[in-house]
Amino acid sequence: MRIFSRMQKPVASFAIVFALLFTPMIGQAEASSSDSASISATATSLKGIKYVYGGTSKAGFDCSGYVQFVFKQHGVNLSRTASGMYTSGEKVAKSDLAVGDLVFFNTRGKGVSHVGIYIGDGKFAHASSSKGVKVDKLNDPHYWGKRYVGAKRINGITEVASK
């Protein structure tokens, strides 16, 4: 019995350390493929909300605040900035985009500076500094098509969208 009671403390300590290290990642690492359609629905439901630099609520969004808000509604935590979001997830080829993938752009001439959510049919939802939350064509030859940097798939959202 004495050996058993000596083992309880290290086992309990290990369990606590394990829980503290891995529990914060669970919300970030899990989202079912069925969530992609609901993420798209949430993203498009916010159309028309004004742009506010640094905005993270329905009172006004900037691009990364908008994406972060949409994913948080589905239990997924993302970084606060577009460049931070670009460092997470799995790289996705443009030809393999799926609903719910994050799409990134270089709008300032250097690095990733804008993010949106792919909603299918070659379109993405984002918070535009000129018009607020809106939907645009990913391959718009006049603006977005020229500034596209890449895409990331977050948390296993895998429902393949029509391109």
N, C-alpha and C positions, 0 to 999 in steps of 0.2 A: 504493500500500500504506500510505503514511503517513496518508492521509485515513481509510482503513479502521480503522487502529489507534486514531486519535483518536476515531472514532465509537463504538468498542466500550465505552469507559468510560462515556459518557453513557447508552448503551442499557442497559448492565448496571445502572447506578445507577437508571434508570427502572424496570427489571424488579424490582429489589429493593424499591424504594419501593412499587410496585404490589402486590407480594406481601405486604408488611407491612401495607398499608392494607386490602386486600380479603380476605385469607385468613381473618381472624377472623370475618368476616361470612358466609362460605360455610356453616358449620355452622348458623348461625342462620337463614339464608335459604332453606334447601332441606330439604324433606321431601316425599315423594311422597304422592299421595292414598291409596295403599295402606297408608300408615302409620296412617291414622286408626283402622282396626279394631284394629291392634296396640297403639296408644296406649290405646284403650278397654280392651283386654284387660289391659294392664299396670296401668291405673288401678284396675280392679275386682279384680285379683289381690291388691291390698294391703289389701283390706277387713279391718277388725279391728285393724290396727296402731294403737297408742294415740296420743293427742294429746300432744305435747310442745311447749311454746312455744319457738320458735326451732329446732325439730327439722327435720333435713334427711335423715334416714336411716331405715332400717327399725326402728331402735330407738325411733323416735317422730317424728311430723311435725307441723308447723303447716300451715296451708292452703297458703301459698305454697311452703314447703319440699317439700310433697307434690307439687304441680304441677311444680315445678322438677325434682324427682327423676324423675317419670314421663317428662317430655319428654327429660331427659338420657339416659335409657335408650335413646332413639331418635335420639340424636345432635343434639338441638335444645337450644340454650342459651337460657335465659330469665332475666329479672331475678329478684332474690331476693324482692322484695316484691310483694304483690297490686297496689298502686298503680303500681309499676314495670312490671309485666306489662300493666297497663291502657293504658300509653302505647305499647305495641308492637302490631304486627299490624294487621289490617284490621277495621274495625267491621262487625258482622253484626247484622242485624235478628233479633229473637227468632223471628219466623216463618220465618227462613232458617237456623236453627241446623243445624250438621252435626256428626257424631261427631268429637270432638277439639277442638272450639272451646272457648275459655275463657269461663266465665261469671262475672260479677262482681256483688258485693252490697255494700250499705251496712249493716253490722251495728252500727255505733257512732254512727249519727246524723249522720255527716259524711264524705262522700267514699267511695272504694272501700276496703273493709277486709277483704273475703273473696273468695276465688277458688276455683273448682272446674272440673272437666272435663266437658263435655257428653258423655254416652254413648248418647244416642238415647232414643226413646220418652218424651220429656219428663223425663228423669232426668239427674242429674249426680253425679259422684263427687267427694268432698272430704274434707278432714280437719276434723272437727267438734271443737270444744273440749270438748264434753260426751261424745262417743262414739267419738272417733278416726276413722279412715278409714271412710266409709260412703257409701251411695247414698241420695239424696233426690229428691223430685219438685221440679222447677224451679218449678212454679206452685202449690206448697203454699200455700193461702190463709191459713194460720195464721202462717207465718213467712217462708219464702224468697220466695214470690210477692210479698209486700209490700216486700221489700228488694232485689229485682233492679235492677241498674243498667244492665247492658249485656253485650255479648259481643264477643270478638275472635277472628278466625281467624289462626292463626299458621302461617307457612311454607307456605302453599298446601295445607293439609290440607283437602280439599274433598269427601270422600265424604258425600253428603247423607244424613242420618239421617231415620228416620220421626219425626214430631213427636208 
